[in-house]
Amino acid sequence: MNDLLAAIADLEHVVAADRKFDYHRAAGLLANAHAQTGQLERAGQLFAEVTQISTTPETLYNYASFLKTANQREESREWAEKLLAKEANVATVHAERERAWFAKARRY
């Protein structure tokens, strides 16, 4: 729906209630929403935490995008490469859902 401020409020509520919700996906989405609204410091704090735990392609891609936005291009490329390294190990059942993130990472 592209209402990032509402998304931030909702995700803050979810993360406060259960930090591990959906395998830390909510925290990763919260970090990404902060990044997209220009709150780079808060996004960086959240991404620093969530990337230590979550290895989902969506989170890795969003972190790489955040780093690119923050002019950390070399580190951004490194995270995109980490994402692409996971591609061979993604279970077939998850491959279709995650394919878009791998395709985006190849563009780095």
N, C-alpha and C positions, 0 to 999 in steps of 0.2 A: 504494500500500500504506500510505500515510500514516505511514511511519516516517522522520520528517525527520532524525533523528540519523544513521541509516544512510545516508540519501540524501546528507547533507552529507559523510560520510566517502567515499562513492563518487564524488561530484562533485568533491571536493578532489583525489582521485587522478586523475580524468580531466583536470581543468583544469591540474594540475601537469604532466601528460604532454603535453598539447596544448591550449594556451590558446585556440586558434581552433576547437576541436572543434565540429562541427555549426554552423558559422557563429556561434560564440560563444554558442550556446544553452546549453551546459553551464555556462558562467560566469553567465549570466542565471538559470538554475535554481538555481545555488549561492547567488547573492545572495538570491533569493526564499526559499530554505530557511532561510537565516540570518534573514531578516526574520520569517518565520513562527515561528521559535523564540525570538524576542525579542532576537536579537543584532543590534540596529539599527545599531550603529557599523560592524560588519563588513559588514553588508548595504549600508550607504551607500557604503562604500569600493568594494565590488564593482560596485554599480550605477553609480557615478560612472565607472568604467572601461568597463563593458560598454555603457552607453548612448551612449558616444562612438563606438562601432564598430557595434553591432548595431541594426538598425531593425526587427526582427521584431515583429509585433503582440503576441506573447506577452510578450516582454521589456518592451515599452513599457507594456503593461497592468500587469504585475507591478510595474514601477517606480512607476507612478501609484498603485497600491494601497499600496506601501511608503510613499510620501510622505504618503498619507492617514493611515496608521497613525502616522506620525511627526508628525502635526498640521501638516503643510505643505499645507493644503487648496488654496490658490491654485495652487501649483506642481503639485499633483496633477492639478487640472483642466486645466492647460496641457498636461501630458503626455498626458492622455486626448484632448485636442483634436488633438495631434500624431498620435496613433494614428488618430483618425477621418479626418484629412486624408489619410492613406495609403490609405484604403479604396478610393477610385476608381481607384487605380493598381495594385491587387493583380491579378496575372494570373489569368485564369479558372481555370487549373489549381490555383492556391493558394487561391482564394476560399473554397471549401467548408471547407478546413482552418482558415482564419483567421477565418471568420465569427463564431465564438463570442467572440473577443476584441473584435471591433468592437461586437457586441451588448452586452457587458459595459461597454465604454467609454461607450456611449450613456447608461448609467445615471448617469454623473457629472453 
